[in-house]
Each structure stands twice: as C-alpha cells, then as structure tokens.
Amino acid sequence: MPETAGQLHFNAFVWPNGYHESAWRVVDDDVHGVLGLPYYADIARIAERGLLDTIFLADNIAIAEYRATHLPQTQFDPISVLSALAAVTSHIGLIGTGSTTYSKPWELARRWATLDHLSGGRAGWNIVTTITPLAAANFGERAHPDHADRYTRAHEFVDVVNRVWDSWADDAVIGDRERGVWADRGRLRAPRFHGQFYDVEGILPFPRSPQGRPVLVQAGQSAAGIALAARYAELVFSGPPSLEAAAAFRADLHAQAAAAGRDPAHVLVLPALMVTLGGTEAEAQEKARRLEELASPEFRWQNVLYTAGLDPDGFDPDAPLPAELWAGPANVSSRAEQLFAASRAQPGTPLREVAQQLKSGAGQSHFVGTPEQLATHILTWQDAGAADGFTIMGSTLPYELTAFVDHVVPLLQRKGRFRTEYPGPTLRDHLGLPRPATG
C-alpha cells in the first residue's frame, strides 16, 4: 500500500548509549548494558511504538584502538542483532550495514535475504565501501583499495546482489504434493555472472524474499557516493547540514536518479540529525552543554582522522597535517575532503586545532531545543524540498528517542504529516516503494 504523498519518514540510528561521544558518561545505565540484547530490543520497541519506518545499525569491521578508550564498543554483526530484533518486533524496518569491499556478493545476498524472510519483509541493506584502511589486514589483504576503485567495484557488487536476489521467480514455488514438485525449476534464474571483479554462478538456496529485494540504502556524500546512490539507493541517509545545501543535494541526487532511468520519488532522503530535547529550550541547551563539557579533545582529533580513512596512530596532533595528503588527488571521501580543505585553508595549523573545527561523525547537525521547535524544523526542511524525513540520532539513548516518539511524533500526526498506523507489513510498504520485478 503506497504512502500518502507528503508523509514524513523517520529512521532511528542505534548506537551504544547515544550518538554523542559523551553519552555513556551522562546516562545512569550499567555500562555493560549495551552489550546485551535487551538494550537493542528496548530501542526497537520504542521506535515501533512511534511508528517509525526503520532502525539502523552501522558497522565497523576494523576498530582503531583509541576508540576503545573513549567509546563503548558494540560492533556486533548487524544481521545477528537484527534477526534477534525481528522476533521481538512486528513492523519496524531493520537496516544493517554491509561492506562491498570486504564481503562477497552471493554471501551478502544470502544473509540479507534471510533477514527479509525471517522478519516478514522488513530488511534493508546499507551499502558501504568501507573507509578505514585498517580493515585490509583483518581480511588478509595487503592494501586497502583506493576510493575510486572501491566505488567502481561497488557498482558491480550491487548489480550482482540484485541478480542473486532475483534468482527465483516470484511464482517459482508450486507446492504440488500430488506430482512431488515443490518448485518449478524452469522458474529459477541462475545469475551466471562474469564481470570485471566478480564471478557468481548459482541461485540462492531458498525462494525470493517477501520484499523481492531488501530495501537498498546508501549514505556517501562524495561524488562517487552520490552516483552510487542515484543508481541503486532507495533510501539515502546523508545530506549537508544547511537547509539550502541539503535542498540542492536532494535535487542533484534526484536529477542523477532520473538520468539513470529511475523514478526520483523512489529515492527518499533522510539526513542525519542528532537530537537533544528539553521541556524548555534552556533545559535542552543545558543537556547539550553537559555533553560537550565531557567531550574529549583527544577523541576529537583522532576521530576526525579515523572517519577520513586515516590511522590516528600515524599522526602527531601538535603538528600540521602533512601537505602531501591535502595537496594530493581530489578523489577522496567527503569526510577526508573536509579535513583536507580545512588544512589547506590553515597551513601550518596543528591538526588538533583543525580537528576541533570539524564535525567528525555522520551527524553533522545537532538539533537542541523543544519538541515543538523540532517539529517546526522538520516541516520546514520537508517543505523546502531538503528532506523526506530524518535519521534521528538521539544524543543519548533510549532517552532522546523516547522523547521524540512521545512528544514530537504526536505533533506531526496532529498536523497530518505523519502516519497514525503502519500502512502494511513490509518496509517497502512503510516507505511507499514498489516491489521490484525479477529480471
């Protein structure tokens, strides 16, 4: 069932204790609680109570050791966590991250299609190429592919995954007990793919999943990332922090999708937004101030490097970023380009000082205010064509997500801009996306 035009969509970003780096220091919860299923189940149920479209698990397949000093580390396999959550929820979409650089297409297709079956059609795949070079050694590789190579491979990877998902026709299962025919072999379509990077032969070992294909998600902001999103993504988490830039980003993305032969209405943009709410603006500001007060300057410069795809252990924070990095080729990730541009603009400035001026995570925007102010912010962005909704990143979890569900969602519902019930059982139903045909 398609969504009503103009309806908002929301994705809940799940992170240990909250998205702000100081979250674990201000909440009273047991510090080990984020290592157990109840933490994730609680967040998933809150998001579902608020009729949100999805919950989202990021993934890091290589961790710089500095992060264990400053942040809770809970990078479990997303499919394992989401499969467990499928059993304790009934409607919320379940999006997990999977790398095109350090996975094999057939294996990834099988895992996400399995989640789609077990959840009754609620799975989504966040397509990443993996930015950190630390991952190479974890997978026995001598070197991490460069940015351009990773994205070239990603296009072929996603193409292969779609072919694997389509290897069973929707009507392949006959279930003819009298003739002893469970599935019509003539309705199976082995990929038999032989490309520049991948060779994949056989069908999945089970029928096509409830959505046909899990929803495809992407968050890159570089030119290569936007091109990948325009070609394949149905949900995009990224976007610049200003209203004008975000509207231009969404318009460009939709133009590129149309040029690729796709319907731009089927490419939803939900920019990342860290949220801190209070009963009054002063209360919210005080909560945000406390989080910033506890932030670690050491973490900030290290994390700026890490999210730019650099190993923090290889740099002196009291020296400038080496010029051979920022004066080199422009074909880098959007986060690396932010760092390099800041270094170019301030030659000779120590890395530590440059990093303090940058936002190192996906949540480039931090909304601090009341529920009424946040509702106005959301509607302003949607009306300006800057967003179809937002990826809500509670600065503390589950607390800010609970405040969003209990106080912001009702405001949007009363304005007729957000659903009062789920429109159907699948994630594609929530998002108003068509079920892809095979082949």
C-alpha positions, -999 to 999 in steps of 0.1 A, spaced: 0 0 0 17 33 -10 21 61 15 1 93 12 21 120 -6 40 143 17 41 119 46 73 121 66 97 91 72 120 85 101 149 62 107 162 56 143 200 53 144 211 28 171 244 34 189 257 25 224 241 49 249 235 75 222 252 92 193 271 119 212 306 107 222 299 117 259 265 99 261 278 69 281 292 93 307 259 111 314 234 82 314 230 62 346 227 28 329 250 -1 336 280 4 313 278 -32 302 241 -30 293 248 -20 257 264 -55 252 231 -73 256 200 -79 235 176 -61 259 193 -27 251 186 -31 214 151 -46 219 141 -17 241 151 8 214 134 -12 186 102 -13 206 103 24 213 108 32 176 80 8 166 57 24 192 63 57 175 55 41 141 90 50 128 100 34 94 132 18 105 160 12 129 195 13 116 227 -4 127 260 9 114 291 -14 113 328 -11 117 348 -42 105 380 -26 118 384 -6 150 412 18 159 423 11 194 418 47 205 380 42 202 380 16 229 395 42 253 368 68 246 336 50 235 317 18 243 324 -8 215 295 -28 204 302 -35 167 283 -68 166 274 -84 133 243 -64 123 224 -93 108 227 -113 140 213 -84 161 186 -75 136 175 -112 133 170 -112 171 151 -80 169 128 -94 142 115 -118 168 105 -90 193 90 -66 168 64 -69 141 65 -38 119 97 -17 122 122 -19 93 156 -34 101 185 -19 82 220 -32 86 254 -22 71 273 -45 48 306 -38 30 311 -42 -7 348 -42 -2 352 -69 23 322 -92 15 313 -115 -14 281 -107 -33 265 -141 -31 272 -144 6 259 -109 14 228 -115 -7 220 -147 12 224 -130 46 201 -101 39 175 -122 20 175 -145 51 167 -115 73 140 -104 49 123 -138 52 127 -141 90 113 -106 95 84 -109 71 98 -84 46 114 -57 68 151 -59 58 173 -31 43 209 -31 33 231 -1 39 257 -2 12 292 9 22 326 6 6 345 7 40 366 38 45 392 27 70 424 11 57 427 -9 89 401 -34 75 426 -47 50 447 -65 75 417 -81 92 408 -98 59 443 -108 49 447 -81 23 480 -63 18 464 -29 10 431 -11 11 416 -2 -23 416 35 -31 384 55 -31 377 53 -68 384 16 -70 361 8 -41 332 26 -58 339 11 -92 337 -24 -76 306 -14 -56 285 -8 -87 292 -43 -99 288 -57 -65 253 -43 -61 243 -54 -96 253 -90 -87 235 -89 -54 203 -78 -72 207 -107 -97 211 -132 -69 180 -119 -51 161 -123 -84 173 -159 -90 139 -173 -80 108 -160 -98 80 -149 -75 59 -179 -86 86 -205 -86 72 -224 -56 44 -246 -67 40 -270 -38 24 -297 -59 22 -326 -35 5 -349 -59 33 -346 -85 60 -342 -59 71 -309 -73 79 -282 -47 93 -256 -71 93 -252 -109 130 -255 -120 120 -235 -151 113 -205 -129 148 -204 -115 173 -180 -130 209 -186 -120 229 -153 -122 259 -169 -141 275 -135 -138 311 -130 -150 322 -94 -147 353 -73 -142 356 -81 -105 331 -109 -96 321 -143 -108 288 -156 -94 271 -187 -107 242 -201 -86 208 -194 -72 200 -187 -36 192 -218 -15 157 -205 -8 129 -186 -27 127 -149 -33 122 -129 -2 89 -112 8 100 -78 -5 116 -93 -36 147 -74 -27 156 -58 7 155 -20 5 188 -5 -7 203 22 15 233 45 10 250 73 29 280 85 9 283 122 2 313 122 -22 306 125 -59 312 87 -63 289 80 -33 261 102 -47 265 84 -81 261 50 -64 231 62 -45 215 76 -77 219 43 -95 207 20 -67 196 35 -34 160 38 -23 168 55 10 197 79 15 209 89 50 234 116 41 230 153 33 247 186 41 238 204 74 223 236 60 188 239 46 199 254 12 227 229 7 205 200 17 178 210 -8 205 213 -36 219 179 -26 184 162 -28 177 179 -61 210 168 -76 205 133 -63 170 131 -79 183 145 -112 210 118 -113 185 91 -104 162 103 -133 192 103 -157 198 67 -147 162 58 -157 148 57 -121 118 74 -106 131 101 -82 101 96 -60 116 62 -51 148 78 -37 140 91 -2 164 114 16 166 112 54 195 134 66 213 126 98 202 147 127 215 144 163 187 154 187 188 168 222 153 177 235 141 195 266 108 207 281 122 242 276 149 255 253 171 263 283 167 227 296 178 213 262 207 237 260 219 226 294 218 189 284 238 197 253 263 218 273 269 189 297 276 165 268 301 189 252 317 197 286 326 160 289 338 156 253 374 145 249 398 167 228 419 136 222 390 117 208 380 146 186 413 148 166 416 110 165 381 105 153 384 132 126 413 112 111 396 78 116 364 89 98 386 103 70 401 69 65 434 76 82 451 57 111 453 81 141 483 64 154 504 76 125 500 113 132 512 140 156 482 161 167 505 190 176 519 192 140 501 202 108 485 175 87 512 166 61 509 186 30 513 156 7 479 145 19 458 176 14 477 187 -17 472 153 -34 444 139 -56 409 151 -50 393 117 -54 388 110 -17 358 105 6 337 135 16 350 134 52 386 133 40 379 163 18 365 182 47 397 176 66 420 184 37 401 216 28 404 228 64 441 220 64 446 238 31 428 269 44 450 270 75 485 259 65 508 253 95 479 250 120 483 219 142 460 190 135 445 192 169 432 227 163 419 220 128 400 189 141 382 210 167 366 229 139 352 198 122 323 175 128 337 141 125 306 119 125 276 113 103 255 136 125 268 169 112 238 187 126 228 188 163 193 200 170 189 213 205 155 226 216 119 217 224 97 192 207 77 220 192 108 235 178 120 202 163 86 196 147 88 231 131 124 223 119 113 190 104 84 205 85 105 235 73 130 211 58 104 189 41 85 219 27 117 233 13 125 201 -5 155 194 16 144 161 31 117 134 31 122 130 69 152 124 91 176 98 105 170 105 142 203 102 162 194 106 199 224 122 217 215 98 245 196 65 240 170 54 246 161 87 262 161 112 233 144 86 211 117 82 237 112 120 239 109 121 201 83 94 200 63 107 229 64 144 221 74 151 185 55 123 167 21 134 181 27 170 170 34 158 134 4 134 135 -19 162 145 -7 182 115 -15 153 92 22 149 83 30 115 99 12 82 99 -11 71 127 -7 34 118 17 13 96 4 10 61 14 -26 56 37 -54 69 68 -47 49 95 -19 49 86 -11 13 50 -5 24 62 19 51 83 38 25 58 37 -4 83 18 -25 73 -7 -52 82 -43 -51 109 -49 -77 101 -72 -106 125 -100 -113 149 -97 -142 
